[in-house]
């Protein structure tokens, strides 16, 4: 069961990194944007108010934390919690300014775009809230779907306890080295008489010895063969 809940860290690492960057942008842009003439009222750097706390600081910190969980998560439960937290925070970025008049005496919290032209005010509205929230929801939802696409996670591989007998390979007779004997040598071995063939019969040897004893003078010129 524990192996089925595990997941590879690479499955949510890239999405988590993007969410961390987007969370930092959403939380810090109202404080540093005035340096680049990109701000909401009050258009002064590092100015704090309640609207920025509820609509930018808290949701930005939640997106950052959700992305951090996606980066370090090794279980599906942790990664899914981080993705859901980022989705909810991104939705709050996109809808918070529209819902804030419901509890703020019909006054929109967070101020208004500080730019002088219509195009810049549109870019400020998109970069601070609307487009930022849509992008966060998209990235977090993609990470959520990627995690849910593999329900089994990392499967635990059971060790092999049995031993597999080694196959016995018979030695083929055709692979054994053979000694080749030249034809001339074989013929010579067949025609060469053996020592047993050259020996004289026992009876002939007995006659020679008898003649030698009877006539010693004749035996001096006769030598037995063998």
N, C-alpha and C positions, 0 to 999 in steps of 0.2 A: 504493500500500500504506500509506503514512504517513497519507494522508487517511482511510482506513478505520479506523485505530486511534484517531483523534481523537474527542473527545466534547465536548459543551457542559458548561461548569462548573456550570451551573444544575441539571444532571441529578443531581448528588450533593451539592449545597451544603447544602440544608436537612437532609438526613439526617446529613451530616457535622457540622453545628452541634449537632444533638441528641446525637450520640454524644460530642462533646467535653464537653457539659454532664454527661452520664451518667458519663463517665470521671472528671471532676473530683469528682462526688459519691462515687463508689466509692472513690477514693483518699483523700479528705479527711474523709469522715464519721466514720471511727474516731478521728480526732484532734480534731475539733471537736464531735462529737455529745455528749460529756459536758456541754458548756455548756447543752444543752437537755434533759438527762436522757434522752438517746437514745444508748445505748452498749452495747458488748460489754466484758466483762472483759478487762483491767483498765479500770475505768470512770473513768479520769483523762485529761484533755485532753493531747494531744501526747505520749502514751506510745508508745514504739516497741518492737516485738518481732519475732521472726522470722516468726511467724504472720501478722502484718499486712503484712509485706513480701511474702510469697509469695501470700497470698490477697486482698490489697486494693491495696497500692501498685503492684506490677508489673502486674496486670491492668488497673487503672484507668489507668495511664500508657499501656498498649497500646491501650486503647479511645480515649483522647484522641488518640493519634498516628494511629490508623486514621481517626477522624473528620476530623482535620486533612488527611490525604491526600485524603479524599473532597472536601473543600472546595476544595482548590487543584488537583486533578487535571485535566489537559487531555487525557490519553490513557486509554484503557480499561484498560490494564495497571496503571497506578498506582491508578486508582479501584478496580479489582477486588482488588488487594492490600490496600488499606485496608479494604474491606468484609470480606474474609476474616479479616484480623487482628482486627477488631472482633467478628466472630462467634465466633472462638475464645476471645477474652478474656471475652466475655459468658457463654459456656458454662462457662468456668473459674470465674466468679463463682458460677454456680448449682451446680456440682458439686464445687468445691474443698474445701469443708468436709466433704463426704461421703467424698472420696477421701483426704484428708489422714491418717486413721489408718493407711493402708496403709504409710506410710514413717515415721510418728511414734510407733512403739511402741504402736499401738492407742489413741492419744490424739488427739482432735480439735484441730487447730490453729485459732487465731483466737479462742479463748475461748468464752464463752457469753453469752446475753442477760442484761443487768444489771437489767432492770426487775423490779418486785415482782409485777405482775399478769400473768395469762396473755395477755390481749389485747395488752399492750405488748410482751411477749416475742415474740409472733407478728409484730407490726409491725417489731420490730428484726430478726428473722430475714429477713423479706421485704425490708426496706429496705437491709440490709447485703449480702445475698447472693442469695437465691432469686429474688425478683421483679425485682431490679435486673438480674441476669443474663438473665432471660427477656426483659425489655424491650430490653436491648442487642442480643440475638440477633434479635429481631423487626425492629428498626430497621435493623440492618446487613443482614439478609436482604432486606428491602424495597429497600434501595439496591442490593444485588447484582442482584436481579431487574430493577430499573429500568435498570441499565446493560446487562445482557445482552439486554434486549428489543429494542434497536436494534443489530443486528450490524454494520451498515455505518458507524456513526458519522456523521461529517460528511463528505459527499462533496466532492471537489475539483471545482470547476466549471472546465472548460477554456475559455480565451478563444476568441472567434470571430475567425478570421483572414480569412475571405472577406468580400467586400463584396456587399451586396444591391442590385441596380440599382433605381433609383427608377422607379416606374410612370409611363408617359407618358399623361397624360389628354388626349384630343383635345378641342379647343374646339368645342362644339356651335354650329351656326349659329343655332339658335333662341335662344341666350343673348346674341347680339350685339345691341347697341342699334340700333333702327331709327328712322329719321327719318320722322315723320308730316307729310304735306303736306295742308293743308286743301283741301277739294273746290273752293272758290271760286277759290283761287289756281291750281289745276291747270287749271280751265276757262279762266281768263283767259289762261294761258300758251298754251293750245291755239288760242284765237281771235285773239290779238294778232298782226297781220301783222309780218313781219320787214322789215328794211331792204331786202333784196333784192327782196321782193315789191312795194315802193312805187316802185322805180326804173322809169323809162320806157324803152322800147326804144331802142336806139342809132339806129335809123332815124328815129324821131320827133325825137330831139334834133338830128340833122343837118338835118332840114327846117326846124326853128325857127331854127337858126343861119343857114341860107340866106336865109330870109325877112327876118331881121333885117338882114342885109347889104344886101339889095335895097331894103328900105323902112325906113330908120332911124327914121322918125317913128312908124311902126306898132310898131316893136320897143320904143319907150319905154313903151308901155302894156302890153307883154307881158313877163312874167318867167317864166323857166323854173322848172319845179317840181323840187325836189331839192335 
